[in-house]
Amino acid sequence: MFAFHGIPYWSVTGHREAFYMHYTTQLAAALQFHTVACDFDHAFGTQRVLPLKDVRVTALFIESFPYTYLQGKNNLLGLDLFIFRPILTHLKSDTLYKPLKVERDGGKMMHDLVSKLDNAEVDFLLTRRTVAYGDFSSIYIPENIFLCIVVPRPFRVDLISSLMRPFDNSVWIALGTALVVLQLKKLLIKSNNHIGKALATLERHNKWQTFSTITAEWISFILIESYLAQVTCFFLDFRFQPDPQTLEQFFATNVPIRLPEDQKPLLELIDPAVAEAIERRAVAEEACTEFSADCAHLDMNLRATYIINNYQTIDPSAGAKRSYILTETIFSQPSAYVFARGSQLRDLFAVYLQRLLEAGIVQWHVKGMNSYIMPPQIQYEEALQFEHLTSIWLFIVVGWAIAFIIFLMELVFEYFKIFSK
């Protein structure tokens, strides 16, 4: 009866060991109780709501990978389509998919979308969205949509910083302080005051000489070995400048941000300070392309992950890809499916989506999409390339250069020594 009238919200209460069931219509003006024989298929199965025969359902979609996108000209794919396909198949309705024309003007595109939903030109928006749609009915889903910044990796060699990075600033300050103290001690010993005489007497003591020599040699050995091990690692693997990971670090680089017209409305959804910083660095979409080495751009986290993992190659000299996703995202909001004003499909689809979530079908589709987005765990190169040896040659050349400079200094010292005689 409820299925015939298209009422999806009703509860079931067992009575006398579930031989009979009480059916109660919820959200009604007055509660009505009906007692009939127990039928679990009608209560919990696919017959909870009858199919919509001879009814055309019009679904509007937006090309937004990986939720809904076109492969080729007419092959519609995406996570949201995979989720709704079992529902539409059970309803046995004639489903028409209409694409929403992507406009460069984001405001016009949003106006067209709201107009189609308000005038019931379409029944629902197949692609999940994060935008508030006023009084339109929505089904909120427990998955957030993340907007991130895709940053180009410049691969700038930073040898000077690599020489300093093995030790923290506090260690370098401590070493500098120790050298200053040792020089002051030598100056005091050469002086004739009481402190200098006391220090000279202490230096001539055998036990103190042994203790100070062993301590200095042990500390020097630990520091030199640690430094050489760390500096070798930095020269070989981390000779490039570290990638910014936070928004503050990224904005300090002054890298331009590609900002098309259709993405400008997104700035209204994020923090005003971040939006202002993006606008100051914004360039037109004609200035550079997505995932280029000239500028960064705003993108959905899943789409950027898929393109970087599957379409960008690893630079052989650096061992990394040319682009990466900034760790700190711009914003994260829950998503929802939006239905036309007054549409009766909202409650029907909500019940079916709840059943799909409880059965784990939605999670299964999400897991399959994540495996499609992520690359294989192991990547093999065809052969060893000369670019792979860049870091080794760089370390050897630096060692040779230092040895040559020391050799020249020794020649100059010997020359002045002979000349002075």
TORKOL-4160 file (C-alpha; in steps of 0.2 Angstrom, whole numbers, padded with zeros to 4 digits, m for minus):
421
<pt num="1" X="0000" Y="0000" Z="0000"/>
<pt num="2" X="0013" Y="0012" Z="0005"/>
<pt num="3" X="0024" Y="0007" Z="m0010"/>
<pt num="4" X="0009" Y="0010" Z="m0022"/>
<pt num="5" X="0006" Y="0028" Z="m0015"/>
<pt num="6" X="0025" Y="0031" Z="m0016"/>
<pt num="7" X="0027" Y="0034" Z="0003"/>
<pt num="8" X="0045" Y="0028" Z="0007"/>
<pt num="9" X="0045" Y="0033" Z="0025"/>
<pt num="10" X="0037" Y="0021" Z="0036"/>
<pt num="11" X="0042" Y="0010" Z="0051"/>
<pt num="12" X="0040" Y="m0008" Z="0055"/>
<pt num="13" X="0037" Y="m0015" Z="0072"/>
<pt num="14" X="0037" Y="m0034" Z="0076"/>
<pt num="15" X="0023" Y="m0042" Z="0086"/>
<pt num="16" X="0022" Y="m0059" Z="0093"/>
<pt num="17" X="0039" Y="m0065" Z="0087"/>
<pt num="18" X="0037" Y="m0056" Z="0070"/>
<pt num="19" X="0022" Y="m0066" Z="0064"/>
<pt num="20" X="0013" Y="m0050" Z="0062"/>
<pt num="21" X="0020" Y="m0032" Z="0059"/>
<pt num="22" X="0013" Y="m0015" Z="0063"/>
<pt num="23" X="0016" Y="m0002" Z="0049"/>
<pt num="24" X="0016" Y="0016" Z="0055"/>
<pt num="25" X="0017" Y="0031" Z="0043"/>
<pt num="26" X="0029" Y="0044" Z="0049"/>
<pt num="27" X="0028" Y="0063" Z="0047"/>
<pt num="28" X="0009" Y="0062" Z="0044"/>
<pt num="29" X="m0005" Y="0073" Z="0052"/>
<pt num="30" X="m0011" Y="0058" Z="0062"/>
<pt num="31" X="m0003" Y="0041" Z="0065"/>
<pt num="32" X="m0011" Y="0027" Z="0056"/>
<pt num="33" X="m0007" Y="0009" Z="0062"/>
<pt num="34" X="m0010" Y="m0006" Z="0050"/>
<pt num="35" X="m0007" Y="m0024" Z="0055"/>
<pt num="36" X="m0004" Y="m0037" Z="0041"/>
<pt num="37" X="0005" Y="m0053" Z="0039"/>
<pt num="38" X="0024" Y="m0053" Z="0040"/>
<pt num="39" X="0033" Y="m0051" Z="0023"/>
<pt num="40" X="0051" Y="m0046" Z="0025"/>
<pt num="41" X="0053" Y="m0044" Z="0006"/>
<pt num="42" X="0041" Y="m0030" Z="0006"/>
<pt num="43" X="0047" Y="m0023" Z="0022"/>
<pt num="44" X="0066" Y="m0023" Z="0019"/>
<pt num="45" X="0068" Y="m0028" Z="0001"/>
<pt num="46" X="0068" Y="m0019" Z="m0016"/>
<pt num="47" X="0049" Y="m0019" Z="m0016"/>
<pt num="48" X="0048" Y="m0006" Z="m0002"/>
<pt num="49" X="0044" Y="0007" Z="m0016"/>
<pt num="50" X="0036" Y="0001" Z="m0033"/>
<pt num="51" X="0045" Y="0005" Z="m0049"/>
<pt num="52" X="0041" Y="0021" Z="m0058"/>
<pt num="53" X="0034" Y="0014" Z="m0074"/>
<pt num="54" X="0032" Y="0026" Z="m0089"/>
<pt num="55" X="0040" Y="0040" Z="m0080"/>
<pt num="56" X="0055" Y="0049" Z="m0087"/>
<pt num="57" X="0068" Y="0055" Z="m0075"/>
<pt num="58" X="0079" Y="0069" Z="m0081"/>
<pt num="59" X="0096" Y="0070" Z="m0072"/>
<pt num="60" X="0107" Y="0086" Z="m0074"/>
<pt num="61" X="0126" Y="0083" Z="m0073"/>
<pt num="62" X="0142" Y="0093" Z="m0073"/>
<pt num="63" X="0159" Y="0087" Z="m0079"/>
<pt num="64" X="0168" Y="0086" Z="m0063"/>
<pt num="65" X="0180" Y="0071" Z="m0061"/>
<pt num="66" X="0179" Y="0059" Z="m0053"/>
<pt num="67" X="0160" Y="0061" Z="m0049"/>
<pt num="68" X="0153" Y="0063" Z="m0066"/>
<pt num="69" X="0163" Y="0065" Z="m0082"/>
<pt num="70" X="0162" Y="0061" Z="m0101"/>
<pt num="71" X="0174" Y="0048" Z="m0108"/>
<pt num="72" X="0174" Y="0052" Z="m0127"/>
<pt num="73" X="0158" Y="0061" Z="m0133"/>
<pt num="74" X="0143" Y="0051" Z="m0126"/>
<pt num="75" X="0150" Y="0039" Z="m0113"/>
<pt num="76" X="0146" Y="0046" Z="m0096"/>
<pt num="77" X="0156" Y="0039" Z="m0081"/>
<pt num="78" X="0159" Y="0044" Z="m0063"/>
<pt num="79" X="0157" Y="0039" Z="m0045"/>
<pt num="80" X="0140" Y="0047" Z="m0043"/>
<pt num="81" X="0133" Y="0038" Z="m0059"/>
<pt num="82" X="0139" Y="0022" Z="m0052"/>
<pt num="83" X="0130" Y="0025" Z="m0035"/>
<pt num="84" X="0113" Y="0031" Z="m0044"/>
<pt num="85" X="0113" Y="0017" Z="m0057"/>
<pt num="86" X="0106" Y="0003" Z="m0046"/>
<pt num="87" X="0092" Y="0015" Z="m0040"/>
<pt num="88" X="0088" Y="0020" Z="m0058"/>
<pt num="89" X="0088" Y="0002" Z="m0064"/>
<pt num="90" X="0076" Y="m0003" Z="m0050"/>
<pt num="91" X="0064" Y="0011" Z="m0054"/>
<pt num="92" X="0063" Y="0005" Z="m0072"/>
<pt num="93" X="0061" Y="0023" Z="m0077"/>
<pt num="94" X="0067" Y="0031" Z="m0093"/>
<pt num="95" X="0082" Y="0041" Z="m0088"/>
<pt num="96" X="0088" Y="0056" Z="m0098"/>
<pt num="97" X="0106" Y="0064" Z="m0094"/>
<pt num="98" X="0108" Y="0082" Z="m0098"/>
<pt num="99" X="0125" Y="0091" Z="m0097"/>
<pt num="100" X="0126" Y="0108" Z="m0089"/>
<pt num="101" X="0135" Y="0119" Z="m0101"/>
<pt num="102" X="0151" Y="0125" Z="m0093"/>
<pt num="103" X="0152" Y="0144" Z="m0094"/>
<pt num="104" X="0168" Y="0155" Z="m0091"/>
<pt num="105" X="0156" Y="0166" Z="m0081"/>
<pt num="106" X="0154" Y="0156" Z="m0065"/>
<pt num="107" X="0139" Y="0167" Z="m0060"/>
<pt num="108" X="0130" Y="0164" Z="m0076"/>
<pt num="109" X="0133" Y="0145" Z="m0074"/>
<pt num="110" X="0126" Y="0145" Z="m0057"/>
<pt num="111" X="0111" Y="0155" Z="m0063"/>
<pt num="112" X="0107" Y="0142" Z="m0076"/>
<pt num="113" X="0108" Y="0128" Z="m0064"/>
<pt num="114" X="0097" Y="0136" Z="m0051"/>
<pt num="115" X="0084" Y="0141" Z="m0065"/>
<pt num="116" X="0083" Y="0123" Z="m0071"/>
<pt num="117" X="0080" Y="0116" Z="m0054"/>
<pt num="118" X="0068" Y="0130" Z="m0050"/>
<pt num="119" X="0058" Y="0128" Z="m0066"/>
<pt num="120" X="0058" Y="0109" Z="m0064"/>
<pt num="121" X="0067" Y="0107" Z="m0081"/>
<pt num="122" X="0077" Y="0093" Z="m0073"/>
<pt num="123" X="0073" Y="0082" Z="m0058"/>
<pt num="124" X="0089" Y="0082" Z="m0049"/>
<pt num="125" X="0108" Y="0086" Z="m0051"/>
<pt num="126" X="0117" Y="0070" Z="m0052"/>
<pt num="127" X="0134" Y="0078" Z="m0048"/>
<pt num="128" X="0137" Y="0081" Z="m0030"/>
<pt num="129" X="0140" Y="0099" Z="m0025"/>
<pt num="130" X="0145" Y="0109" Z="m0010"/>
<pt num="131" X="0136" Y="0126" Z="m0014"/>
<pt num="132" X="0120" Y="0131" Z="m0004"/>
<pt num="133" X="0105" Y="0130" Z="m0015"/>
<pt num="134" X="0092" Y="0139" Z="m0004"/>
<pt num="135" X="0075" Y="0130" Z="m0002"/>
<pt num="136" X="0080" Y="0115" Z="m0014"/>
<pt num="137" X="0078" Y="0098" Z="m0007"/>
<pt num="138" X="0095" Y="0090" Z="m0004"/>
<pt num="139" X="0102" Y="0073" Z="0002"/>
<pt num="140" X="0118" Y="0076" Z="0012"/>
<pt num="141" X="0131" Y="0063" Z="0011"/>
<pt num="142" X="0146" Y="0059" Z="0023"/>
<pt num="143" X="0159" Y="0064" Z="0011"/>
<pt num="144" X="0168" Y="0080" Z="0010"/>
<pt num="145" X="0175" Y="0089" Z="m0006"/>
<pt num="146" X="0192" Y="0096" Z="m0004"/>
<pt num="147" X="0199" Y="0111" Z="m0014"/>
<pt num="148" X="0218" Y="0112" Z="m0015"/>
<pt num="149" X="0232" Y="0121" Z="m0023"/>
<pt num="150" X="0243" Y="0112" Z="m0036"/>
<pt num="151" X="0260" Y="0119" Z="m0035"/>
<pt num="152" X="0274" Y="0117" Z="m0048"/>
<pt num="153" X="0291" Y="0110" Z="m0042"/>
<pt num="154" X="0305" Y="0121" Z="m0048"/>
<pt num="155" X="0319" Y="0109" Z="m0044"/>
<pt num="156" X="0331" Y="0124" Z="m0039"/>
<pt num="157" X="0348" Y="0117" Z="m0033"/>
<pt num="158" X="0352" Y="0124" Z="m0016"/>
<pt num="159" X="0370" Y="0119" Z="m0012"/>
<pt num="160" X="0373" Y="0133" Z="0001"/>
<pt num="161" X="0358" Y="0128" Z="0011"/>
<pt num="162" X="0363" Y="0110" Z="0010"/>
<pt num="163" X="0379" Y="0113" Z="0018"/>
<pt num="164" X="0370" Y="0121" Z="0033"/>
<pt num="165" X="0355" Y="0110" Z="0034"/>
<pt num="166" X="0363" Y="0095" Z="0043"/>
<pt num="167" X="0363" Y="0104" Z="0059"/>
<pt num="168" X="0350" Y="0114" Z="0067"/>
<pt num="169" X="0352" Y="0133" Z="0070"/>
<pt num="170" X="0354" Y="0130" Z="0089"/>
<pt num="171" X="0369" Y="0118" Z="0085"/>
<pt num="172" X="0377" Y="0130" Z="0074"/>
<pt num="173" X="0375" Y="0144" Z="0087"/>
<pt num="174" X="0383" Y="0132" Z="0101"/>
<pt num="175" X="0398" Y="0128" Z="0090"/>
<pt num="176" X="0400" Y="0147" Z="0086"/>
<pt num="177" X="0399" Y="0151" Z="0105"/>
<pt num="178" X="0412" Y="0137" Z="0109"/>
<pt num="179" X="0424" Y="0144" Z="0096"/>
<pt num="180" X="0423" Y="0162" Z="0103"/>
<pt num="181" X="0426" Y="0155" Z="0121"/>
<pt num="182" X="0441" Y="0146" Z="0115"/>
<pt num="183" X="0448" Y="0161" Z="0107"/>
<pt num="184" X="0445" Y="0172" Z="0122"/>
<pt num="185" X="0454" Y="0159" Z="0133"/>
<pt num="186" X="0469" Y="0160" Z="0122"/>
<pt num="187" X="0469" Y="0179" Z="0123"/>
<pt num="188" X="0467" Y="0178" Z="0142"/>
<pt num="189" X="0482" Y="0165" Z="0144"/>
<pt num="190" X="0493" Y="0177" Z="0134"/>
<pt num="191" X="0489" Y="0192" Z="0146"/>
<pt num="192" X="0497" Y="0195" Z="0163"/>
<pt num="193" X="0481" Y="0197" Z="0173"/>
<pt num="194" X="0476" Y="0185" Z="0187"/>
<pt num="195" X="0463" Y="0176" Z="0176"/>
<pt num="196" X="0476" Y="0173" Z="0163"/>
<pt num="197" X="0489" Y="0166" Z="0175"/>
<pt num="198" X="0475" Y="0154" Z="0183"/>
<pt num="199" X="0471" Y="0148" Z="0166"/>
<pt num="200" X="0489" Y="0145" Z="0161"/>
<pt num="201" X="0492" Y="0135" Z="0178"/>
<pt num="202" X="0477" Y="0125" Z="0174"/>
<pt num="203" X="0482" Y="0121" Z="0156"/>
<pt num="204" X="0499" Y="0115" Z="0163"/>
<pt num="205" X="0491" Y="0102" Z="0174"/>
<pt num="206" X="0493" Y="0084" Z="0167"/>
<pt num="207" X="0476" Y="0078" Z="0172"/>
<pt num="208" X="0467" Y="0093" Z="0165"/>
<pt num="209" X="0476" Y="0091" Z="0149"/>
<pt num="210" X="0471" Y="0073" Z="0147"/>
<pt num="211" X="0453" Y="0076" Z="0151"/>
<pt num="212" X="0452" Y="0092" Z="0140"/>
<pt num="213" X="0460" Y="0083" Z="0125"/>
<pt num="214" X="0449" Y="0067" Z="0126"/>
<pt num="215" X="0433" Y="0078" Z="0128"/>
<pt num="216" X="0438" Y="0089" Z="0113"/>
<pt num="217" X="0443" Y="0074" Z="0102"/>
<pt num="218" X="0427" Y="0064" Z="0106"/>
<pt num="219" X="0415" Y="0079" Z="0103"/>
<pt num="220" X="0424" Y="0083" Z="0087"/>
<pt num="221" X="0423" Y="0065" Z="0081"/>
<pt num="222" X="0404" Y="0064" Z="0084"/>
<pt num="223" X="0401" Y="0081" Z="0076"/>
<pt num="224" X="0412" Y="0078" Z="0061"/>
<pt num="225" X="0405" Y="0061" Z="0057"/>
<pt num="226" X="0387" Y="0067" Z="0060"/>
<pt num="227" X="0390" Y="0081" Z="0048"/>
<pt num="228" X="0398" Y="0071" Z="0034"/>
<pt num="229" X="0384" Y="0058" Z="0035"/>
<pt num="230" X="0370" Y="0071" Z="0034"/>
<pt num="231" X="0378" Y="0082" Z="0021"/>
<pt num="232" X="0381" Y="0067" Z="0010"/>
<pt num="233" X="0363" Y="0063" Z="0011"/>
<pt num="234" X="0358" Y="0081" Z="0007"/>
<pt num="235" X="0369" Y="0082" Z="m0008"/>
<pt num="236" X="0363" Y="0065" Z="m0015"/>
<pt num="237" X="0344" Y="0066" Z="m0011"/>
<pt num="238" X="0339" Y="0083" Z="m0004"/>
<pt num="239" X="0350" Y="0095" Z="m0013"/>
<pt num="240" X="0335" Y="0105" Z="m0020"/>
<pt num="241" X="0325" Y="0118" Z="m0010"/>
<pt num="242" X="0311" Y="0110" Z="0001"/>
<pt num="243" X="0294" Y="0111" Z="m0006"/>
<pt num="244" X="0281" Y="0123" Z="0003"/>
<pt num="245" X="0268" Y="0113" Z="0013"/>
<pt num="246" X="0258" Y="0126" Z="0021"/>
<pt num="247" X="0248" Y="0141" Z="0014"/>
<pt num="248" X="0260" Y="0153" Z="0023"/>
<pt num="249" X="0275" Y="0145" Z="0015"/>
<pt num="250" X="0268" Y="0144" Z="m0002"/>
<pt num="251" X="0262" Y="0163" Z="m0002"/>
<pt num="252" X="0280" Y="0168" Z="0003"/>
<pt num="253" X="0286" Y="0161" Z="m0014"/>
<pt num="254" X="0276" Y="0173" Z="m0024"/>
<pt num="255" X="0272" Y="0159" Z="m0037"/>
<pt num="256" X="0258" Y="0166" Z="m0048"/>
<pt num="257" X="0241" Y="0157" Z="m0047"/>
<pt num="258" X="0231" Y="0153" Z="m0063"/>
<pt num="259" X="0213" Y="0159" Z="m0059"/>
<pt num="260" X="0200" Y="0157" Z="m0073"/>
<pt num="261" X="0184" Y="0167" Z="m0073"/>
<pt num="262" X="0173" Y="0152" Z="m0068"/>
<pt num="263" X="0183" Y="0149" Z="m0052"/>
<pt num="264" X="0182" Y="0166" Z="m0045"/>
<pt num="265" X="0166" Y="0162" Z="m0036"/>
<pt num="266" X="0175" Y="0149" Z="m0026"/>
<pt num="267" X="0185" Y="0163" Z="m0017"/>
<pt num="268" X="0169" Y="0168" Z="m0008"/>
<pt num="269" X="0168" Y="0151" Z="0000"/>
<pt num="270" X="0186" Y="0152" Z="0008"/>
<pt num="271" X="0194" Y="0162" Z="0021"/>
<pt num="272" X="0195" Y="0181" Z="0016"/>
<pt num="273" X="0214" Y="0182" Z="0020"/>
<pt num="274" X="0217" Y="0167" Z="0009"/>
<pt num="275" X="0206" Y="0173" Z="m0005"/>
<pt num="276" X="0215" Y="0190" Z="m0004"/>
<pt num="277" X="0232" Y="0182" Z="m0006"/>
<pt num="278" X="0226" Y="0172" Z="m0021"/>
<pt num="279" X="0219" Y="0187" Z="m0029"/>
<pt num="280" X="0235" Y="0196" Z="m0027"/>
<pt num="281" X="0244" Y="0182" Z="m0037"/>
<pt num="282" X="0230" Y="0178" Z="m0049"/>
<pt num="283" X="0234" Y="0178" Z="m0068"/>
<pt num="284" X="0222" Y="0175" Z="m0082"/>
<pt num="285" X="0220" Y="0157" Z="m0089"/>
<pt num="286" X="0229" Y="0162" Z="m0105"/>
<pt num="287" X="0245" Y="0166" Z="m0096"/>
<pt num="288" X="0248" Y="0147" Z="m0092"/>
<pt num="289" X="0241" Y="0130" Z="m0093"/>
<pt num="290" X="0236" Y="0118" Z="m0079"/>
<pt num="291" X="0250" Y="0108" Z="m0071"/>
<pt num="292" X="0263" Y="0119" Z="m0080"/>
<pt num="293" X="0280" Y="0124" Z="m0072"/>
<pt num="294" X="0275" Y="0143" Z="m0073"/>
<pt num="295" X="0261" Y="0144" Z="m0061"/>
<pt num="296" X="0250" Y="0136" Z="m0048"/>
<pt num="297" X="0231" Y="0133" Z="m0050"/>
<pt num="298" X="0216" Y="0128" Z="m0039"/>
<pt num="299" X="0209" Y="0111" Z="m0042"/>
<pt num="300" X="0199" Y="0097" Z="m0033"/>
<pt num="301" X="0210" Y="0085" Z="m0023"/>
<pt num="302" X="0205" Y="0069" Z="m0032"/>
<pt num="303" X="0206" Y="0076" Z="m0049"/>
<pt num="304" X="0223" Y="0083" Z="m0046"/>
<pt num="305" X="0229" Y="0067" Z="m0038"/>
<pt num="306" X="0223" Y="0057" Z="m0053"/>
<pt num="307" X="0232" Y="0068" Z="m0066"/>
<pt num="308" X="0248" Y="0070" Z="m0056"/>
<pt num="309" X="0249" Y="0051" Z="m0053"/>
<pt num="310" X="0244" Y="0045" Z="m0070"/>
<pt num="311" X="0250" Y="0058" Z="m0083"/>
<pt num="312" X="0266" Y="0066" Z="m0075"/>
<pt num="313" X="0282" Y="0057" Z="m0077"/>
<pt num="314" X="0296" Y="0057" Z="m0063"/>
<pt num="315" X="0310" Y="0068" Z="m0067"/>
<pt num="316" X="0326" Y="0057" Z="m0067"/>
<pt num="317" X="0338" Y="0069" Z="m0060"/>
<pt num="318" X="0327" Y="0074" Z="m0045"/>
<pt num="319" X="0317" Y="0058" Z="m0042"/>
<pt num="320" X="0301" Y="0068" Z="m0041"/>
<pt num="321" X="0286" Y="0074" Z="m0051"/>
<pt num="322" X="0285" Y="0092" Z="m0058"/>
<pt num="323" X="0269" Y="0096" Z="m0048"/>
<pt num="324" X="0263" Y="0092" Z="m0031"/>
<pt num="325" X="0247" Y="0096" Z="m0020"/>
<pt num="326" X="0250" Y="0108" Z="m0006"/>
<pt num="327" X="0247" Y="0099" Z="0010"/>
<pt num="328" X="0236" Y="0112" Z="0018"/>
<pt num="329" X="0219" Y="0113" Z="0008"/>
<pt num="330" X="0210" Y="0129" Z="0005"/>
<pt num="331" X="0193" Y="0123" Z="0011"/>
<pt num="332" X="0183" Y="0107" Z="0014"/>
<pt num="333" X="0164" Y="0106" Z="0014"/>
<pt num="334" X="0151" Y="0092" Z="0015"/>
<pt num="335" X="0143" Y="0087" Z="m0002"/>
<pt num="336" X="0125" Y="0084" Z="m0006"/>
<pt num="337" X="0114" Y="0079" Z="m0020"/>
<pt num="338" X="0101" Y="0093" Z="m0025"/>
<pt num="339" X="0084" Y="0090" Z="m0032"/>
<pt num="340" X="0071" Y="0101" Z="m0041"/>
<pt num="341" X="0059" Y="0112" Z="m0031"/>
<pt num="342" X="0044" Y="0101" Z="m0026"/>
<pt num="343" X="0052" Y="0085" Z="m0033"/>
<pt num="344" X="0045" Y="0069" Z="m0025"/>
<pt num="345" X="0061" Y="0059" Z="m0029"/>
<pt num="346" X="0070" Y="0066" Z="m0015"/>
<pt num="347" X="0062" Y="0055" Z="m0001"/>
<pt num="348" X="0063" Y="0040" Z="m0013"/>
<pt num="349" X="0081" Y="0042" Z="m0017"/>
<pt num="350" X="0085" Y="0045" Z="0001"/>
<pt num="351" X="0078" Y="0028" Z="0006"/>
<pt num="352" X="0088" Y="0019" Z="m0008"/>
<pt num="353" X="0104" Y="0028" Z="m0004"/>
<pt num="354" X="0102" Y="0023" Z="0014"/>
<pt num="355" X="0100" Y="0005" Z="0009"/>
<pt num="356" X="0115" Y="0006" Z="m0002"/>
<pt num="357" X="0126" Y="0014" Z="0012"/>
<pt num="358" X="0120" Y="0001" Z="0024"/>
<pt num="359" X="0124" Y="m0013" Z="0012"/>
<pt num="360" X="0142" Y="m0006" Z="0009"/>
<pt num="361" X="0139" Y="m0003" Z="m0010"/>
<pt num="362" X="0143" Y="0015" Z="m0009"/>
<pt num="363" X="0160" Y="0011" Z="0000"/>
<pt num="364" X="0164" Y="m0002" Z="m0013"/>
<pt num="365" X="0162" Y="0011" Z="m0027"/>
<pt num="366" X="0172" Y="0023" Z="m0018"/>
<pt num="367" X="0186" Y="0010" Z="m0015"/>
<pt num="368" X="0186" Y="0006" Z="m0033"/>
<pt num="369" X="0187" Y="0024" Z="m0038"/>
<pt num="370" X="0202" Y="0027" Z="m0026"/>
<pt num="371" X="0211" Y="0012" Z="m0034"/>
<pt num="372" X="0208" Y="0020" Z="m0051"/>
<pt num="373" X="0215" Y="0037" Z="m0046"/>
<pt num="374" X="0230" Y="0030" Z="m0036"/>
<pt num="375" X="0245" Y="0024" Z="m0047"/>
<pt num="376" X="0254" Y="0007" Z="m0045"/>
<pt num="377" X="0264" Y="0006" Z="m0029"/>
<pt num="378" X="0280" Y="0000" Z="m0039"/>
<pt num="379" X="0286" Y="0009" Z="m0054"/>
<pt num="380" X="0301" Y="0002" Z="m0064"/>
<pt num="381" X="0312" Y="0011" Z="m0076"/>
<pt num="382" X="0318" Y="0003" Z="m0092"/>
<pt num="383" X="0337" Y="0006" Z="m0089"/>
<pt num="384" X="0349" Y="0017" Z="m0079"/>
<pt num="385" X="0350" Y="0034" Z="m0086"/>
<pt num="386" X="0364" Y="0047" Z="m0085"/>
<pt num="387" X="0352" Y="0059" Z="m0077"/>
<pt num="388" X="0351" Y="0047" Z="m0062"/>
<pt num="389" X="0369" Y="0050" Z="m0059"/>
<pt num="390" X="0368" Y="0069" Z="m0058"/>
<pt num="391" X="0369" Y="0069" Z="m0039"/>
<pt num="392" X="0384" Y="0058" Z="m0038"/>
<pt num="393" X="0393" Y="0068" Z="m0051"/>
<pt num="394" X="0388" Y="0084" Z="m0042"/>
<pt num="395" X="0395" Y="0077" Z="m0025"/>
<pt num="396" X="0412" Y="0072" Z="m0034"/>
<pt num="397" X="0414" Y="0089" Z="m0042"/>
<pt num="398" X="0411" Y="0098" Z="m0026"/>
<pt num="399" X="0425" Y="0087" Z="m0017"/>
<pt num="400" X="0437" Y="0090" Z="m0032"/>
<pt num="401" X="0434" Y="0109" Z="m0031"/>
<pt num="402" X="0437" Y="0109" Z="m0012"/>
<pt num="403" X="0453" Y="0099" Z="m0014"/>
<pt num="404" X="0459" Y="0110" Z="m0029"/>
<pt num="405" X="0456" Y="0126" Z="m0018"/>
<pt num="406" X="0466" Y="0119" Z="m0004"/>
<pt num="407" X="0480" Y="0114" Z="m0016"/>
<pt num="408" X="0481" Y="0132" Z="m0023"/>
<pt num="409" X="0481" Y="0139" Z="m0005"/>
<pt num="410" X="0496" Y="0128" Z="m0001"/>
<pt num="411" X="0505" Y="0134" Z="m0017"/>
<pt num="412" X="0502" Y="0152" Z="m0012"/>
<pt num="413" X="0508" Y="0149" Z="0006"/>
<pt num="414" X="0524" Y="0140" Z="0000"/>
<pt num="415" X="0527" Y="0154" Z="m0013"/>
<pt num="416" X="0526" Y="0168" Z="0001"/>
<pt num="417" X="0537" Y="0157" Z="0012"/>
<pt num="418" X="0550" Y="0156" Z="m0001"/>
<pt num="419" X="0549" Y="0174" Z="m0006"/>
<pt num="420" X="0550" Y="0180" Z="0012"/>
<pt num="421" X="0567" Y="0171" Z="0014"/>
